[in-house]
């Protein structure tokens, strides 16, 4: 036995291999660190529905920008000799009752609907985040007063506000945007307020205050960055809601008026002529359905990606 041990000791170390982890590798980081956004993007890429939605939305947005310039027609140009033409080589999606090119009108209307939706969502984001952050951070009587304001706005039916604005203002993009923003920011404010109340007394906020940070710095550098995931998700849900609201208002005659084009105006025109010219209703209906479904699927994907509990 002793002879065998001496022979083992005489063997060079290169012939031996360490089984398991080496001592110096125990504390070694095996993969590079990831930021919150990078980690969320990696999880989002695994969601096929969200990725397909991003591709479809990008395609629709690109066509909304360049589509009206892909032929020599414009959205208000009439030609009574070409009324109600089916899709053909000159008019790719046909013409309407005034001989206007539907390809141009659909993409111009999509652009207007997206513009209204994004504008309303940005205003909702700005007002809601500011209102909710101030309400939660100051608390006390300030928070109580601001919450009473929200309760009053919630108690007023949205359609009543729209009708009153239409009576006072000319129907148009600004009127629709203002009508949606008046009460649209309330949900964002409540969500931000709840999140900030959650973080308000945590250690990193108290440490920031002890170092002399003011309310503005705490809100901008600590509160909002920690609620950015919730804000983005809620904004993604707000955009399809705004698109539907615009289409609904235009469809019932309280939104944009002819000859302006939006998805609601086009659907209204197609609805009137769908018995004989069904294509006038089909194409804008496909676009608005694709927008709403894709934005909702993307919002669901972002919600899962930003949720650390979904991490595998």
Secondary structure, DSSP 8 states (H G I E B T S, - for coil): -HHHHHHHHHS-GGG----S--GGGTT---S----HHHHHHHHHHT-HHHHHHHHHHHHHHHHHHHGGGSSS--TT---GGGTT--S-SSSTT-B-TT--BHHHHHHHHHHHHHHHHHHHHHHHHHHHHHHHHHHHHH-HHHHHHHHHHHHHHHHS-HHHHHHHHHHHS-SSHHHHHHHHHHHHTHHHHHHHHHHHHHHTTSHHHHHHHHTT--HHHHIIIIIHHHTHHHHHHHHHHHHHHHHHHHHHHHHTTSS--TTS--HHHHHHHHHHTTTT-THHHHHHHHHHHHHHHHHHHHHHHHHHHH-GGG--
